[in-house]
């Protein structure tokens, strides 16, 4: 990064403000003013930091319960009704409730794990059916973890209902397979308690979904998969300690945030490209897309001024990307800065040479360093983060590094990094469309052979919205017929009873 000579001097007031805001956040201040909430994901890996004894005990008790539950599942003390041990896990969640567990599972998983994991992370019926086809003979040994903070997230609710119906159709008692991770007293919490699910674990209102990976959201699937959650938490705690350093040159998270600020002129002018040179970290860019973009992509700053802040994030893995978009990164439009993730250890098994004294891993290292140099020669700035190997400790540290960098950057650009008003707006719009669909169906019942524009006029709706509702209904409901006109607006729709 080509910092100007006076960059750190000019940034000093913002740096001091960022340090102060982070100290207050960790001490329990209201760091999310929009929702009037504390922000406590740092307490999850060091409960002693929690502002009250009650919160500390709640964190410690949850970790202990997660460990005990996983031990009992692995030992066969908790089984389905048929007495068979659980060998598979279905996690139903969306956003932070799925991205974190997906990333960790891909990074740490092996064929020797006591349990594999699959996901419902959308409300796509075809996705549900593909899972049920794949697991047709294995549902009896599948445990289902349903993750939803509010308990009302529609995508997660839909996946749960689909799973419940599939288990029942297979003659299995869903309640003997189901576990809830949710807010205490939520709709899901009450539903799980009423129906006698295997267990319920808490989500806290002071932890956002995108920073929930070290709560039961991430720890429960990790423990069930057989991963070391103590090492994972210890790695994050160690990084937290290092990134509290007041010396900017020794604080990796603040340096990272300052690099982002410099590269994008404090306005997100350049995209963040993440390229880990390790297959196990291929999902890291997807994980960071939510962490960075949901945290920093804001219309207004903390003073209420319209600023349209944010940093776009994308990437896949090296050296795959060298055969894809690195061509543009080197020679095309300069609208990005790049982050390489380097892993020193190539493999856990025996060394294999593809040429004399050269391994596949040597090539991977060569491609990383060569690409880095080639980009720099073309005036492309980059960051390189190195870890010794992919294990639970280093993964925890890597996640914690980015969590704090996001927090620091939010302060540098004066936005609330812990709310997500745009997400809520999208949910409300989807709800309005579903209400519109009900109105459209009622109009189809009343009269046959109507165009979208005729129906829209009768219910004071947007004709385009109505047209797409009708097209969707006609594609998925055999009772709805469409008589094609010469042009799409002339299509006539009918409901046949």
C-alpha positions as CSV (number, residue, x, y, z in Angstrom):
1,X,0.0,0.0,0.0
2,X,1.5,3.3,-1.1
3,X,0.5,5.5,1.9
4,X,1.3,9.2,1.5
5,X,4.0,10.3,3.9
6,X,1.6,12.3,6.0
7,X,-1.2,9.8,6.0
8,X,-1.0,8.6,9.6
9,X,-0.5,12.1,10.9
10,X,-3.6,13.3,9.2
11,X,-5.6,10.2,10.3
12,X,-4.6,10.6,13.9
13,X,-7.8,12.2,15.1
14,X,-9.9,9.5,13.4
15,X,-7.6,6.8,14.8
16,X,-8.0,8.1,18.4
17,X,-11.8,8.2,17.9
18,X,-11.8,4.6,16.6
19,X,-9.8,3.4,19.6
20,X,-12.2,5.2,22.0
21,X,-15.3,3.8,20.3
22,X,-13.9,0.3,20.4
23,X,-13.0,0.5,24.1
24,X,-16.5,1.8,24.9
25,X,-18.1,-1.0,22.8
26,X,-16.2,-3.7,24.6
27,X,-17.1,-2.2,28.0
28,X,-20.8,-2.5,27.2
29,X,-21.8,0.9,25.8
30,X,-24.7,1.2,23.4
31,X,-22.6,0.8,20.2
32,X,-25.6,0.2,17.9
33,X,-27.6,3.4,18.4
34,X,-30.2,2.6,15.7
35,X,-31.4,-0.5,17.7
36,X,-30.2,0.9,21.1
37,X,-28.2,-2.3,21.7
38,X,-24.8,-3.3,23.1
39,X,-22.5,-5.1,20.7
40,X,-20.9,-8.0,22.4
41,X,-19.3,-10.5,20.0
42,X,-15.9,-9.9,21.6
43,X,-17.3,-11.2,24.9
44,X,-18.1,-14.6,23.3
45,X,-14.5,-15.6,23.3
46,X,-13.6,-13.9,26.5
47,X,-16.6,-13.9,28.8
48,X,-14.6,-12.1,31.5
49,X,-15.0,-9.0,29.4
50,X,-18.8,-9.1,29.7
51,X,-20.2,-6.0,31.4
52,X,-22.4,-8.0,33.9
53,X,-22.0,-11.3,35.7
54,X,-25.3,-12.5,34.3
55,X,-24.0,-12.1,30.7
56,X,-20.7,-13.8,31.6
57,X,-22.6,-16.8,33.1
58,X,-24.9,-17.0,30.1
59,X,-22.0,-17.2,27.7
60,X,-20.1,-19.8,29.8
61,X,-23.2,-21.9,30.4
62,X,-24.0,-22.0,26.7
63,X,-20.5,-23.1,25.7
64,X,-20.7,-25.9,28.3
65,X,-24.1,-27.0,27.1
66,X,-23.0,-27.1,23.5
67,X,-20.0,-29.3,24.4
68,X,-22.2,-31.6,26.5
69,X,-24.9,-31.9,23.8
70,X,-22.3,-32.8,21.1
71,X,-20.6,-35.3,23.4
72,X,-24.0,-37.0,24.1
73,X,-24.8,-37.1,20.4
74,X,-21.4,-38.6,19.5
75,X,-21.7,-41.2,22.3
76,X,-25.2,-42.3,21.2
77,X,-26.8,-41.0,24.4
78,X,-29.0,-38.7,22.2
79,X,-30.5,-40.5,19.2
80,X,-33.5,-40.5,17.0
81,X,-36.4,-42.7,18.0
82,X,-35.0,-45.7,16.1
83,X,-31.9,-45.6,18.3
84,X,-29.5,-45.0,15.5
85,X,-26.7,-42.5,16.0
86,X,-26.9,-39.2,14.1
87,X,-24.3,-39.2,11.2
88,X,-25.6,-36.2,9.3
89,X,-26.6,-32.6,10.1
90,X,-29.0,-30.3,8.3
91,X,-28.5,-26.7,9.3
92,X,-31.4,-24.4,8.4
93,X,-30.6,-20.7,8.5
94,X,-29.8,-17.7,6.2
95,X,-27.2,-15.0,6.2
96,X,-25.0,-15.0,9.2
97,X,-26.9,-18.0,10.6
98,X,-25.5,-20.1,7.7
99,X,-22.5,-18.4,6.1
100,X,-20.3,-18.7,9.2
101,X,-21.0,-22.4,9.7
102,X,-20.6,-23.0,6.0
103,X,-17.2,-21.3,5.9
104,X,-16.0,-23.2,9.0
105,X,-17.2,-26.6,7.8
106,X,-15.5,-26.2,4.5
107,X,-12.3,-24.9,6.1
108,X,-11.9,-27.6,8.8
109,X,-13.9,-30.5,7.5
110,X,-12.5,-33.9,6.6
111,X,-13.8,-37.4,5.8
112,X,-13.0,-38.5,9.4
113,X,-15.5,-36.1,11.1
114,X,-18.1,-37.8,13.2
115,X,-20.8,-35.9,11.3
116,X,-21.1,-34.1,7.9
117,X,-23.3,-31.1,7.3
118,X,-25.6,-29.7,4.6
119,X,-27.6,-26.5,4.5
120,X,-30.9,-24.9,3.8
121,X,-29.8,-21.3,3.3
122,X,-32.5,-20.1,1.0
123,X,-36.2,-20.6,0.3
124,X,-35.7,-22.4,-3.0
125,X,-38.1,-25.4,-3.3
126,X,-35.8,-27.0,-5.8
127,X,-32.9,-26.7,-3.3
128,X,-35.1,-28.5,-0.7
129,X,-35.9,-31.3,-3.1
130,X,-32.3,-31.8,-4.1
131,X,-31.4,-32.3,-0.4
132,X,-34.3,-34.8,0.2
133,X,-33.4,-36.8,-2.9
134,X,-29.7,-37.0,-1.8
135,X,-30.6,-37.9,1.8
136,X,-33.6,-40.2,1.0
137,X,-32.0,-43.1,2.8
138,X,-30.3,-41.1,5.6
139,X,-33.0,-38.9,7.2
140,X,-33.3,-41.3,10.1
141,X,-29.7,-40.4,11.0
142,X,-30.0,-36.7,10.4
143,X,-30.1,-34.1,13.1
144,X,-31.7,-30.7,12.1
145,X,-30.4,-27.5,13.6
146,X,-32.8,-24.5,12.9
147,X,-31.1,-21.1,13.4
148,X,-33.1,-17.9,13.6
149,X,-32.6,-15.1,16.0
150,X,-36.1,-13.7,15.8
151,X,-37.7,-17.0,15.0
152,X,-39.7,-15.3,12.3
153,X,-37.2,-15.2,9.4
154,X,-39.4,-16.5,6.5
155,X,-36.7,-18.3,4.6
156,X,-35.7,-20.3,7.7
157,X,-39.3,-20.9,8.7
158,X,-40.0,-22.2,5.2
159,X,-37.1,-24.6,5.3
160,X,-38.1,-25.8,8.8
161,X,-41.7,-26.5,7.6
162,X,-40.4,-28.3,4.5
163,X,-38.1,-30.5,6.6
164,X,-40.7,-31.2,9.2
165,X,-43.1,-32.4,6.4
166,X,-40.5,-34.5,4.8
167,X,-39.5,-36.2,8.0
168,X,-43.2,-36.9,8.9
169,X,-43.8,-38.3,5.4
170,X,-40.9,-40.7,6.0
171,X,-42.5,-41.9,9.2
172,X,-40.0,-40.1,11.4
173,X,-40.8,-37.9,14.4
174,X,-39.2,-34.5,13.5
175,X,-39.1,-33.5,17.1
176,X,-36.7,-36.3,17.8
177,X,-34.3,-34.8,15.3
178,X,-34.7,-31.0,15.8
179,X,-32.6,-28.5,17.7
180,X,-33.3,-24.7,17.9
181,X,-30.8,-21.9,18.1
182,X,-32.8,-18.8,18.6
183,X,-33.6,-15.8,20.8
184,X,-35.1,-16.6,24.2
185,X,-38.9,-16.3,24.0
186,X,-38.9,-16.0,20.1
187,X,-41.6,-17.7,18.0
188,X,-39.1,-20.5,17.2
189,X,-38.1,-20.9,20.9
190,X,-41.8,-21.3,21.9
191,X,-42.5,-23.7,19.1
192,X,-39.5,-25.9,19.9
193,X,-40.4,-25.9,23.6
194,X,-44.1,-26.7,23.0
195,X,-43.2,-29.6,20.6
196,X,-40.5,-31.1,22.8
197,X,-37.5,-30.6,20.5
198,X,-34.2,-32.2,21.5
199,X,-32.6,-29.0,22.7
200,X,-32.7,-25.2,22.5
201,X,-29.7,-22.9,22.6
202,X,-29.8,-19.1,22.9
203,X,-29.0,-16.2,20.6
204,X,-28.4,-12.9,22.2
205,X,-29.8,-9.5,21.2
206,X,-26.3,-8.0,21.6
207,X,-24.8,-10.2,18.9
208,X,-25.6,-9.5,15.3
209,X,-26.1,-12.4,12.8
210,X,-22.9,-11.6,10.9
211,X,-20.8,-11.7,14.1
212,X,-22.6,-14.7,15.6
213,X,-20.2,-17.4,14.6
214,X,-18.7,-17.7,18.1
215,X,-22.1,-18.0,19.7
216,X,-24.1,-21.2,19.6
217,X,-24.8,-20.4,15.9
218,X,-21.3,-21.5,15.0
219,X,-20.2,-23.4,18.0
220,X,-23.0,-26.0,18.0
221,X,-22.4,-27.2,14.4
222,X,-18.7,-27.1,15.0
223,X,-18.9,-29.3,18.1
224,X,-21.3,-31.7,16.3
225,X,-18.8,-31.9,13.4
226,X,-16.1,-32.8,15.9
227,X,-14.1,-29.5,15.6
228,X,-12.2,-28.0,18.5
229,X,-14.3,-25.1,19.7
230,X,-11.9,-24.2,22.5
231,X,-9.1,-23.6,20.0
232,X,-11.4,-21.7,17.8
233,X,-12.4,-19.3,20.6
234,X,-8.8,-19.1,21.9
235,X,-7.6,-18.0,18.4
236,X,-10.2,-15.2,18.3
237,X,-9.3,-14.1,21.9
238,X,-5.6,-14.0,21.1
239,X,-6.3,-11.8,18.0
240,X,-8.6,-9.6,20.1
241,X,-5.7,-9.1,22.6
242,X,-3.2,-8.2,19.9
243,X,-5.6,-5.8,18.1
244,X,-6.2,-3.8,21.3
245,X,-2.6,-2.5,21.0
246,X,-2.5,1.3,20.9
247,X,0.6,1.3,18.7
248,X,-0.9,1.5,15.2
249,X,2.1,-0.3,13.7
250,X,1.5,-3.3,15.9
251,X,-2.3,-3.4,15.5
252,X,-3.1,-5.6,12.5
253,X,-6.9,-4.8,12.6
254,X,-6.4,-1.0,12.6
255,X,-3.7,-1.2,9.9
256,X,-6.2,-3.3,7.8
257,X,-8.9,-0.7,8.3
258,X,-6.5,2.1,7.4
259,X,-5.5,0.3,4.3
260,X,-9.1,0.0,3.2
261,X,-9.6,3.7,4.0
262,X,-6.5,4.7,2.0
263,X,-7.3,2.5,-1.0
264,X,-10.9,3.7,-1.3
265,X,-10.3,7.4,-0.3
266,X,-12.5,6.8,2.8
267,X,-15.5,6.4,0.4
268,X,-15.3,2.8,-0.8
269,X,-14.0,4.0,-4.2
270,X,-12.4,0.6,-4.8
271,X,-13.6,-2.9,-4.4
272,X,-12.0,-5.4,-2.0
273,X,-10.9,-8.5,-3.8
274,X,-10.2,-11.5,-1.6
275,X,-8.0,-14.3,-3.0
276,X,-7.0,-17.1,-0.5
277,X,-4.5,-19.4,-2.0
278,X,-6.1,-22.4,-0.3
279,X,-9.1,-24.5,-1.3
280,X,-10.2,-24.7,2.4
281,X,-10.6,-20.9,2.4
282,X,-12.6,-20.7,-0.8
283,X,-15.7,-19.5,1.1
284,X,-13.9,-16.7,2.9
285,X,-14.8,-14.1,0.3
286,X,-18.5,-15.1,0.6
287,X,-18.2,-14.9,4.4
288,X,-16.6,-11.4,4.2
289,X,-19.2,-10.2,1.7
290,X,-21.8,-10.2,4.5
291,X,-19.5,-9.1,7.3
292,X,-18.1,-6.1,5.4
293,X,-20.9,-5.1,3.1
294,X,-23.8,-5.5,5.5
295,X,-21.8,-3.7,8.2
296,X,-20.4,-0.8,6.1
297,X,-22.9,-0.4,3.3
298,X,-25.0,2.5,4.8
299,X,-26.9,5.4,3.3
300,X,-26.4,7.7,6.3
301,X,-23.6,8.3,8.8
302,X,-24.0,8.5,12.5
303,X,-24.8,12.3,12.2
304,X,-27.7,11.6,9.8
305,X,-25.9,12.9,6.7
306,X,-26.4,11.0,3.4
307,X,-23.0,9.4,2.6
308,X,-23.6,6.1,0.8
309,X,-20.7,4.3,2.4
310,X,-19.6,0.8,1.7
311,X,-16.9,-1.5,0.2
312,X,-17.8,-4.1,-2.4
313,X,-16.2,-7.5,-1.8
314,X,-15.7,-10.4,-4.2
315,X,-13.2,-13.2,-4.8
316,X,-12.8,-17.0,-5.1
317,X,-9.4,-18.6,-4.6
318,X,-5.9,-18.8,-6.0
319,X,-4.6,-20.0,-8.3
320,X,-8.1,-20.5,-9.9
321,X,-8.6,-16.8,-10.2
322,X,-5.4,-16.4,-12.2
323,X,-7.3,-18.3,-15.0
324,X,-10.3,-16.0,-14.6
325,X,-10.5,-12.3,-13.6
326,X,-6.9,-11.6,-12.6
327,X,-6.4,-10.7,-16.2
328,X,-8.6,-7.7,-15.7
329,X,-7.1,-7.0,-12.3
330,X,-3.6,-6.6,-13.9
331,X,-4.5,-4.8,-17.1
332,X,-8.0,-3.5,-16.8
333,X,-9.8,-0.7,-14.9
334,X,-8.2,0.1,-11.6
335,X,-11.2,0.0,-9.3
336,X,-10.0,-2.5,-6.7
337,X,-7.4,-3.4,-4.1
338,X,-6.5,-7.0,-3.5
339,X,-6.0,-9.1,-0.4
340,X,-4.0,-12.3,-0.7
341,X,-4.4,-14.9,2.0
342,X,-1.3,-17.1,2.3
343,X,-1.2,-20.5,4.1
344,X,2.4,-21.8,4.8
345,X,1.5,-25.4,5.4
346,X,0.7,-27.2,2.1
347,X,-0.8,-30.5,3.3
348,X,-1.0,-32.8,6.4
349,X,0.2,-35.9,4.5
350,X,3.4,-37.0,2.9
351,X,5.3,-34.7,0.6
352,X,4.8,-35.5,-3.1
353,X,7.0,-34.0,-5.9
354,X,5.4,-33.3,-9.3
355,X,8.9,-32.4,-10.6
356,X,12.3,-33.0,-9.1
357,X,12.4,-31.0,-5.7
358,X,9.1,-29.3,-6.6
359,X,5.6,-29.9,-5.1
360,X,2.1,-28.8,-6.1
361,X,2.3,-26.5,-3.0
362,X,5.5,-24.9,-4.3
363,X,3.6,-24.0,-7.5
364,X,0.8,-22.5,-5.4
365,X,3.3,-20.4,-3.5
366,X,5.0,-19.3,-6.7
367,X,1.7,-18.3,-8.3
368,X,0.7,-16.2,-5.2
369,X,4.1,-14.4,-5.0
370,X,4.3,-14.0,-8.8
371,X,0.8,-12.6,-9.1
372,X,1.4,-10.2,-6.2
373,X,4.6,-8.9,-7.9
374,X,3.0,-8.6,-11.4
375,X,0.1,-6.6,-9.9
376,X,2.4,-4.3,-8.0
377,X,4.4,-3.7,-11.2
378,X,1.2,-2.5,-12.8
379,X,0.4,-0.1,-10.0
380,X,-2.1,-2.4,-8.3
381,X,-2.0,-2.2,-4.5
382,X,-2.5,-5.3,-2.4
383,X,-2.5,-6.7,1.2
384,X,-1.0,-10.1,2.1
385,X,-2.2,-11.9,5.2
386,X,-0.2,-15.1,6.2
387,X,-1.2,-17.9,8.5
388,X,0.9,-21.0,9.3
389,X,-1.9,-23.5,8.5
390,X,-5.7,-23.8,8.4
391,X,-6.8,-25.0,11.9
392,X,-9.4,-24.0,14.4
393,X,-7.1,-21.6,16.2
394,X,-5.9,-19.7,13.1
395,X,-9.4,-19.6,11.7
396,X,-10.7,-18.0,14.9
397,X,-7.9,-15.5,14.7
398,X,-8.6,-14.7,11.0
399,X,-12.3,-14.1,11.7
400,X,-11.6,-11.9,14.7
401,X,-9.1,-9.8,12.7
402,X,-11.7,-8.9,10.2
403,X,-14.4,-8.4,12.7
404,X,-12.3,-5.7,14.5
405,X,-11.1,-4.2,11.2
406,X,-14.8,-3.7,10.2
407,X,-15.5,-2.1,13.6
408,X,-12.5,0.2,13.3
409,X,-13.4,1.2,9.7
410,X,-17.0,1.9,10.6
411,X,-15.7,4.4,13.1
412,X,-13.2,5.9,10.6
413,X,-16.0,6.7,8.2
414,X,-18.5,7.5,11.0
415,X,-21.2,4.8,10.2
416,X,-23.1,2.4,12.4
417,X,-21.4,-0.9,11.5
418,X,-23.9,-3.0,13.5
419,X,-27.3,-2.4,12.0
420,X,-28.8,-3.4,8.7
421,X,-31.8,-1.1,7.7
422,X,-31.6,-2.1,4.0
423,X,-32.2,-5.7,4.8
424,X,-35.3,-4.9,6.8
425,X,-36.6,-2.8,3.9
426,X,-36.2,-5.8,1.5
427,X,-38.2,-8.0,3.9
428,X,-41.0,-5.5,4.1
429,X,-41.1,-5.2,0.3
430,X,-41.3,-9.0,0.0
431,X,-44.2,-9.1,2.5
432,X,-46.1,-6.5,0.4
433,X,-45.7,-8.6,-2.7
434,X,-47.1,-11.7,-0.9
435,X,-50.1,-9.7,0.1
436,X,-50.5,-8.6,-3.5
437,X,-50.4,-12.2,-4.6
438,X,-53.4,-13.0,-2.3
439,X,-55.3,-10.0,-3.8
440,X,-54.6,-11.2,-7.3
441,X,-55.8,-14.7,-6.6
442,X,-59.1,-13.3,-5.2
443,X,-59.6,-11.4,-8.5
444,X,-58.9,-14.6,-10.5
445,X,-61.6,-16.3,-8.5
446,X,-64.1,-13.5,-9.3
447,X,-63.7,-13.6,-13.0
448,X,-61.9,-15.6,-15.8
449,X,-59.8,-14.2,-18.6
450,X,-58.2,-11.1,-17.2
451,X,-55.0,-9.3,-18.2
452,X,-52.5,-8.2,-15.6
453,X,-53.4,-4.5,-16.3
454,X,-57.1,-5.2,-15.7
455,X,-56.4,-6.8,-12.4
456,X,-53.9,-4.2,-11.4
457,X,-56.4,-1.4,-12.1
458,X,-59.1,-3.1,-10.0
459,X,-56.8,-3.3,-6.9
460,X,-54.8,-0.1,-7.5
461,X,-51.5,-2.0,-8.0
462,X,-48.5,-1.7,-10.3
463,X,-49.3,-3.7,-13.6
464,X,-45.7,-5.0,-13.8
465,X,-45.9,-6.4,-10.3
466,X,-49.2,-8.0,-11.0
467,X,-47.9,-9.5,-14.3
468,X,-45.0,-11.2,-12.6
469,X,-47.2,-12.5,-9.8
470,X,-49.5,-14.0,-12.4
471,X,-46.6,-15.5,-14.4
472,X,-45.2,-17.1,-11.2
473,X,-48.6,-18.5,-10.3
474,X,-49.2,-19.9,-13.8
475,X,-45.8,-21.6,-13.7
476,X,-46.4,-23.3,-10.3
477,X,-50.2,-23.8,-10.0
478,X,-51.9,-26.2,-12.4
479,X,-55.3,-24.6,-11.8
480,X,-54.1,-21.3,-13.2
481,X,-54.2,-21.0,-17.0
482,X,-52.7,-18.4,-19.3
483,X,-54.0,-17.6,-22.8
484,X,-51.1,-16.0,-24.6
485,X,-51.8,-12.7,-26.4
486,X,-49.8,-11.3,-29.3
487,X,-47.8,-9.3,-26.7
488,X,-47.2,-10.2,-23.0
489,X,-49.4,-7.4,-21.7
490,X,-52.3,-9.0,-23.6
491,X,-51.9,-12.4,-21.9
492,X,-55.1,-13.4,-20.1
493,X,-55.2,-15.4,-16.9
494,X,-57.9,-17.6,-15.4
495,X,-58.3,-19.8,-12.4
496,X,-60.0,-23.1,-13.2
497,X,-61.8,-24.6,-10.2
